């Protein structure tokens, strides 16, 4: 079987956001195959990636979730000092 690797499609809503002294890279993307579900990832200045477990039916809804998080929790939610929970070994 020769399966092709799916392509990653980036949303035009992706980009760098700076606010309250914190800069993050908002990444909204999906695979080029069905179903069309968008993923939301935020990468902070330390390179730490925060990925939402749920997916979104549109890229606009994914971006609205990012904005809701900023409104409710502030940009501090994405700072380098955020808690990281290690996996058990």
PATI-64870 format. One record per atom (N, C-alpha, C, O): z, x, y; residue in one letter. Coordinates in steps of 0.001 Angstrom, whole numbers. Example, Ala and Ser with C-alpha at 12.3 -4.5 7.8 and 13.67 -1.06 7.14 Angstrom:
BEGIN
[[7800, 13190, -5690], a]
[[7800, 12300, -4500], a]
[[7800, 13200, -3300], a]
[[8465, 14236, -3319], a]
[[7080, 12850, -2250], s]
[[7140, 13670, -1060], s]
[[7870, 12900, 30], s]
[[8039, 13409, 1138], s]
***
This chain:
BEGIN
[[0, 831, -1180], x]
[[0, 0, 0], x]
[[0, 874, 1242], x]
[[756, 1843, 1326], x]
[[-824, 544, 2181], x]
[[-909, 1314, 3409], x]
[[-523, 423, 4583], x]
[[-1376, -194, 5223], x]
[[786, 366, 4855], x]
[[1253, -445, 5978], x]
[[1234, 380, 7246], x]
[[1683, 1526, 7271], x]
[[713, -217, 8290], x]
[[709, 456, 9583], x]
[[2076, 326, 10235], x]
[[2763, -682, 10072], x]
[[2454, 1342, 10962], x]
[[3688, 1294, 11721], x]
[[3471, 394, 12931], x]
[[2500, 568, 13667], x]
[[4379, -579, 13145], x]
[[4174, -1468, 14298], x]
[[4324, -718, 15616], x]
[[5079, 250, 15713], x]
[[3605, -1172, 16612], x]
[[3699, -587, 17946], x]
[[4838, -1239, 18706], x]
[[5171, -2401, 18476], x]
[[5428, -483, 19608], x]
[[6486, -982, 20472], x]
[[5865, -1420, 21788], x]
[[5132, -657, 22416], x]
[[6152, -2633, 22202], x]
[[5642, -3157, 23467], x]
[[6802, -3210, 24453], x]
[[7807, -3878, 24210], x]
[[6654, -2500, 25565], x]
[[7688, -2478, 26602], x]
[[7400, -3538, 27646], x]
[[6254, -3736, 28048], x]
[[8448, -4215, 28080], x]
[[8329, -5236, 29112], x]
[[8185, -4586, 30482], x]
[[8716, -3503, 30725], x]
[[7476, -5245, 31354], x]
[[7376, -4814, 32744], x]
[[8700, -4960, 33487], x]
[[8848, -4448, 34597], x]
[[9664, -5657, 32879], x]
[[10984, -5802, 33492], x]
[[11893, -4612, 33184], x]
[[12989, -4511, 33734], x]
[[11448, -3722, 32319], x]
[[12219, -2519, 32007], x]
[[12194, -1581, 33205], x]
[[11246, -1588, 33989], x]
[[13241, -776, 33340], x]
[[13251, 205, 34411], x]
[[14657, 662, 34755], x]
[[15641, 195, 34182], x]
[[14727, 1572, 35688], x]
[[15998, 2151, 36133], x]
[[16633, 1225, 37161], x]
[[15978, 745, 38086], x]
[[17942, 988, 36970], x]
[[18703, 147, 37901], x]
[[19910, 951, 38370], x]
[[20649, 1495, 37549], x]
[[20115, 1030, 39689], x]
[[21273, 1709, 40265], x]
[[22068, 709, 41084], x]
[[21517, -61, 41871], x]
[[23377, 743, 40879], x]
[[24256, -167, 41618], x]
[[25682, 358, 41500], x]
[[26095, 824, 40438], x]
[[26418, 281, 42579], x]
[[27829, 685, 42596], x]
[[28043, 2100, 42061], x]
[[29051, 2375, 41411], x]
[[27092, 2999, 42336], x]
[[27225, 4388, 41918], x]
[[26907, 4641, 40453], x]
[[27106, 5753, 39965], x]
[[26418, 3637, 39746], x]
[[26071, 3775, 38329], x]
[[24574, 3524, 38178], x]
[[24049, 2540, 38698], x]
[[23892, 4416, 37466], x]
[[22461, 4267, 37211], x]
[[22251, 4131, 35707], x]
[[22791, 4909, 34920], x]
[[21465, 3138, 35321], x]
[[21146, 2914, 33913], x]
[[19646, 2683, 33757], x]
[[18949, 2331, 34708], x]
[[19180, 2887, 32554], x]
[[17789, 2604, 32216], x]
[[17789, 1350, 31342], x]
[[18265, 1378, 30206], x]
[[17258, 259, 31873], x]
[[17189, -1002, 31145], x]
[[15890, -996, 30349], x]
[[14804, -845, 30909], x]
[[16017, -1163, 29037], x]
[[14846, -1153, 28158], x]
[[14746, -2505, 27469], x]
[[15655, -2922, 26751], x]
[[13630, -3179, 27699], x]
[[13359, -4459, 27063], x]
[[12053, -4276, 26298], x]
[[11023, -3939, 26882], x]
[[12106, -4499, 24992], x]
[[10939, -4207, 24164], x]
[[10901, -5108, 22934], x]
[[11880, -5762, 22575], x]
[[9726, -5113, 22305], x]
[[9551, -5853, 21056], x]
[[8499, -5143, 20218], x]
[[7756, -4298, 20716], x]
[[8449, -5498, 18944], x]
[[7389, -4993, 18075], x]
[[6155, -5851, 18283], x]
[[6261, -7009, 18689], x]
[[4993, -5295, 18007], x]
[[3749, -6031, 18234], x]
[[3459, -7057, 17139], x]
[[2402, -7690, 17147], x]
[[4371, -7222, 16217], x]
[[4192, -8184, 15127], x]
[[5066, -9406, 15353], x]
[[6013, -9361, 16138], x]
[[4755, -10484, 14675], x]
[[5540, -11715, 14767], x]
[[6852, -11524, 14033], x]
[[6889, -10680, 13137], x]
[[7925, -12226, 14329], x]
[[8043, -13143, 15456], x]
[[8231, -12379, 16761], x]
[[8663, -11226, 16769], x]
[[7906, -13027, 17831], x]
[[8007, -12396, 19149], x]
[[9442, -12555, 19644], x]
[[9805, -13585, 20211], x]
[[10233, -11544, 19427], x]
[[11612, -11507, 19891], x]
[[11815, -10208, 20650], x]
[[11410, -9141, 20188], x]
[[12435, -10297, 21804], x]
[[12646, -9131, 22663], x]
[[14041, -8569, 22453], x]
[[15007, -9320, 22320], x]
[[14145, -7251, 22425], x]
[[15429, -6554, 22317], x]
[[15820, -6028, 23688], x]
[[14967, -5710, 24517], x]
[[17133, -5943, 23911], x]
[[17678, -5436, 25174], x]
[[18541, -4226, 24880], x]
[[19451, -4280, 24053], x]
[[18243, -3133, 25568], x]
[[18987, -1885, 25428], x]
[[19234, -1327, 26818], x]
[[18354, -1359, 27678], x]
[[20439, -814, 27031], x]
[[20778, -168, 28297], x]
[[21261, 1239, 27968], x]
[[22165, 1419, 27153], x]
[[20650, 2236, 28610], x]
[[21025, 3633, 28385], x]
[[21669, 4149, 29664], x]
[[21072, 4099, 30739], x]
[[22908, 4651, 29531], x]
[[23618, 5124, 30724], x]
[[23277, 6582, 31022], x]
[[22474, 7200, 30322], x]
[[23898, 7124, 32073], x]
[[23589, 8478, 32536], x]
[[23944, 9551, 31517], x]
[[23383, 10646, 31551], x]
[[24878, 9248, 30603], x]
[[25257, 10213, 29569], x]
[[24343, 10126, 28353], x]
[[24479, 10905, 27410], x]
[[23405, 9168, 28380], x]
[[22489, 9004, 27257], x]
[[23003, 8061, 26187], x]
[[22388, 7916, 25130], x]
[[24142, 7414, 26464], x]
[[24693, 6455, 25513], x]
[[23893, 5164, 25567], x]
[[23626, 4630, 26643], x]
[[23514, 4670, 24399], x]
[[22692, 3476, 24295], x]
[[23554, 2276, 23918], x]
[[24321, 2330, 22957], x]
[[23423, 1201, 24677], x]
[[24095, -60, 24383], x]
[[22990, -1050, 24043], x]
[[22140, -1357, 24878], x]
[[23010, -1553, 22794], x]
[[21973, -2460, 22334], x]
[[22615, -3802, 21989], x]
[[23611, -3854, 21268], x]
[[22044, -4876, 22503], x]
[[22538, -6209, 22199], x]
[[22183, -6550, 20754], x]
[[21093, -6220, 20287], x]
[[23097, -7205, 20050], x]
[[22846, -7614, 18672], x]
[[21797, -8715, 18596], x]
[[20944, -8713, 17708], x]
[[21867, -9650, 19527], x]
[[20918, -10757, 19497], x]
[[19607, -10349, 20159], x]
[[19564, -9421, 20966], x]
[[18550, -11053, 19807], x]
[[17267, -10863, 20462], x]
[[16997, -12082, 21333], x]
[[17722, -13075, 21272], x]
[[15952, -11998, 22138], x]
[[15663, -13038, 23126], x]
[[14227, -13510, 22968], x]
[[13338, -12708, 22682], x]
[[13988, -14821, 23155], x]
[[12637, -15337, 22984], x]
[[11653, -14853, 24051], x]
[[10445, -14850, 23814], x]
[[12150, -14442, 25223], x]
[[11283, -13910, 26275], x]
[[11936, -12679, 26889], x]
[[13152, -12503, 26817], x]
[[11108, -11829, 27496], x]
[[11646, -10654, 28175], x]
[[12461, -11062, 29399], x]
[[13421, -10383, 29765], x]
[[12081, -12162, 30027], x]
[[12811, -12651, 31198], x]
[[14243, -13036, 30816], x]
[[15179, -12740, 31559], x]
[[14419, -13689, 29673], x]
[[15767, -14049, 29222], x]
[[16597, -12807, 28889], x]
[[17806, -12785, 29121], x]
[[15949, -11781, 28349], x]
[[16662, -10528, 28080], x]
[[17152, -9905, 29385], x]
[[18293, -9451, 29469], x]
[[16288, -9883, 30406], x]
[[16681, -9314, 31697], x]
[[17779, -10157, 32350], x]
[[18689, -9617, 32980], x]
[[17692, -11467, 32201], x]
[[18741, -12337, 32746], x]
[[20084, -12059, 32088], x]
[[21122, -12161, 32741], x]
[[20081, -11708, 30806], x]
[[21320, -11348, 30109], x]
[[21891, -10054, 30685], x]
[[23104, -9940, 30861], x]
[[21036, -9083, 30978], x]
[[21500, -7853, 31627], x]
[[22133, -8192, 32972], x]
[[23227, -7717, 33275], x]
[[21462, -9002, 33776], x]
[[21987, -9376, 35094], x]
[[23298, -10149, 34975], x]
[[24207, -9945, 35779], x]
[[23407, -11030, 33985], x]
[[24646, -11787, 33772], x]
[[25791, -10823, 33454], x]
[[26902, -10984, 33960], x]
[[25516, -9826, 32616], x]
[[26543, -8844, 32264], x]
[[26998, -8081, 33496], x]
[[28195, -7865, 33683], x]
[[26057, -7670, 34337], x]
[[26407, -6954, 35567], x]
[[27229, -7846, 36494], x]
[[28199, -7382, 37092], x]
[[26857, -9112, 36619], x]
[[27588, -10042, 37486], x]
[[29013, -10259, 36982], x]
[[29961, -10265, 37767], x]
[[29160, -10437, 35670], x]
[[30479, -10737, 35101], x]
[[31359, -9510, 34905], x]
[[32566, -9577, 35135], x]
[[30773, -8386, 34482], x]
[[31562, -7205, 34143], x]
[[31375, -6042, 35097], x]
[[32186, -5116, 35115], x]
[[30312, -6080, 35893], x]
[[30016, -4985, 36795], x]
[[29302, -3860, 36072], x]
[[29258, -3815, 34843], x]
[[28748, -2962, 36852], x]
[[28032, -1822, 36277], x]
[[28966, -888, 35517], x]
[[28514, -82, 34704], x]
[[30265, -994, 35777], x]
[[31231, -148, 35067], x]
[[31168, -377, 33556], x]
[[31599, 477, 32780], x]
[[30635, -1523, 33140], x]
[[30497, -1795, 31707], x]
[[29585, -778, 31032], x]
[[29635, -609, 29813], x]
[[28756, -103, 31815], x]
[[27790, 840, 31256], x]
[[28128, 2300, 31547], x]
[[27344, 3188, 31214], x]
[[29282, 2562, 32163], x]
[[29646, 3941, 32498], x]
[[29854, 4784, 31247], x]
[[30095, 4259, 30160], x]
[[29756, 6089, 31416], x]
[[29939, 7020, 30309], x]
[[31295, 6875, 29648], x]
[[31437, 7142, 28455], x]
[[32287, 6456, 30407], x]
[[33633, 6379, 29873], x]
[[33895, 5108, 29071], x]
[[35023, 4854, 28648], x]
[[32854, 4318, 28867], x]
[[33026, 3096, 28071], x]
[[33491, 3483, 26656], x]
[[33184, 4567, 26162], x]
[[34222, 2590, 26034], x]
[[34751, 2876, 24709], x]
[[33630, 2922, 23678], x]
[[32736, 2076, 23658], x]
[[33707, 3924, 22834], x]
[[32765, 4043, 21730], x]
[[33572, 3883, 20448], x]
[[34561, 4585, 20244], x]
[[33157, 2971, 19592], x]
[[33869, 2728, 18335], x]
[[33141, 3476, 17233], x]
[[31996, 3155, 16915], x]
[[33801, 4478, 16644], x]
[[33139, 5257, 15605], x]
[[33031, 4457, 14299], x]
[[33846, 3575, 14030], x]
[[32014, 4781, 13498], x]
[[31881, 4173, 12184], x]
[[32887, 4815, 11243], x]
[[33202, 5999, 11365], x]
[[33385, 4025, 10307], x]
[[34279, 4589, 9284], x]
[[33468, 5447, 8346], x]
[[32294, 5180, 8089], x]
[[34104, 6474, 7841], x]
[[33428, 7369, 6885], x]
[[33970, 7146, 5502], x]
[[33533, 7801, 4556], x]
***
